Amino acid sequence: MYKLYTRPGSGGFVVEAALALANAQFDQIDVPKKDPPDPAFLDISPLNQVPVLTLPNGQSITESAAICILLAERHPEAGLAPAAGSADRADFLRWMAFMSSALYPAILRLYYAHRYTTDADGKKAVKQAAIAEMDRGFAVLDVALQGRDWLVGDGLSLADIYLVMLIAWHPDIDTARTAWPNIERLWAKLREHPLMKTLNTSHEMWPG
Ligand SMILES: N[C@@H](CCC(=O)N[C@@H](CS)C(=O)NCC(=O)O)C(=O)O
C-alpha cells in the first residue's frame, strides 16, 4: 500500500488525484507545518516539504512531478499520462518538468519570500518578481493550450491537474482567470470534474 504525506492546499493535491484516478489504495498522513521540523519526516523529505509518496516497497519519493510520472508509469491502465514512447509523452514530460522547475519555484518565492533575500526590507521586491515570473510561465502554458482541450494528447492527464493546481495558487484569481483564457477554459472544465470537486472540499484550492 502507498503512503502519501501531504497537507491541505499543498502539492499533495495532484498526487492525491493521481492515486484516486489509479484506484490505488493509500494511507494519507497529514504533515502539519512544524518549527523545528519533525526529524523523522526530515529523513524522508530533507527540505521538510510535502508531498512525499512512500511506495509499497518502503522507498520514499519527494518531488511532485517525479511522483506523478512514476504513478503514471506504475498504473498505465489509468491513463494518467500519454503512453511511454509516444510523441504526446514527450510533451507530457516537457510540461511536467516546466511546471515543477520553472513555475512551482516561482510560487514558492512568493509564499516563502523571506528565504530568498537577506535584506530585511527585500521581501516585497522578491514577491513582485515572483509574481512576474509566475505570469511569464502561465503565459507560456496558455499559448501551449491554444486550440487544444488538454495540455497534452487528447484526454485528461496529470499535466492538466498539475496546471490547475498551480493556477489556483495565483494570488490574484480574478486576473488569472481573465489573463489566460485557455487556462481558464481548462480550469472551468476541471472545476466540474467530480474528483476535483471532492478534492477541493479538503484542499480548498478554489472557491467552491
Ligand atoms: N519541489 C517540490 C516542492 C514541494 C513544496 O514546496 N511543497 C510545499 C507545499 S506546496 C511545502 O511543503 N512547503 C514547506 C516548506 O517549503 O517549508 C515538489 O515539487 O514536490
The ligand as a Tripos MOL2 file, in Angstrom:
@<TRIPOS>MOLECULE
LIG
   20    19     1     0     0
SMALL
NO_CHARGES

@<TRIPOS>ATOM
      1 N1          9.8740   20.6760   -5.4420 N.3       1 LIG1
      2 C1          8.8640   20.1970   -4.5310 C.3       1 LIG1
      3 C2          8.2260   21.3940   -3.8340 C.3       1 LIG1
      4 C3          7.2670   20.9550   -2.7530 C.3       1 LIG1
      5 C4          6.8390   22.1210   -1.8900 C.2       1 LIG1
      6 O1          7.3690   23.2310   -1.9800 O.2       1 LIG1
      7 N2          5.8500   21.8680   -1.0350 N.am      1 LIG1
      8 C5          5.3380   22.9140   -0.1640 C.3       1 LIG1
      9 C6          3.8320   22.7840   -0.0320 C.3       1 LIG1
     10 S1          3.0570   23.1330   -1.5670 S.3       1 LIG1
     11 C7          5.9530   22.7250    1.2050 C.2       1 LIG1
     12 O2          5.9230   21.6370    1.7650 O.2       1 LIG1
     13 N3          6.4920   23.8050    1.7530 N.am      1 LIG1
     14 C8          7.0180   23.8370    3.0750 C.3       1 LIG1
     15 C9          8.3930   24.4390    3.0720 C.2       1 LIG1
     16 O3          8.9900   24.6270    1.9930 O.co2     1 LIG1
     17 O4          8.8860   24.7170    4.1610 O.co2     1 LIG1
     18 C10         7.8130   19.3970   -5.2750 C.2       1 LIG1
     19 O5          7.5950   19.6480   -6.4700 O.co2     1 LIG1
     20 O6          7.2130   18.4910   -4.6700 O.co2     1 LIG1
@<TRIPOS>BOND
     1     1     2 1
     2     2     3 1
     3     2    18 1
     4     3     4 1
     5     4     5 1
     6     5     6 2
     7     5     7 1
     8     7     8 1
     9     8     9 1
    10     8    11 1
    11     9    10 1
    12    11    12 2
    13    11    13 1
    14    13    14 1
    15    14    15 1
    16    15    16 2
    17    15    17 1
    18    18    19 2
    19    18    20 1
@<TRIPOS>SUBSTRUCTURE
     1 LIG1         1 GROUP 0 **** ****
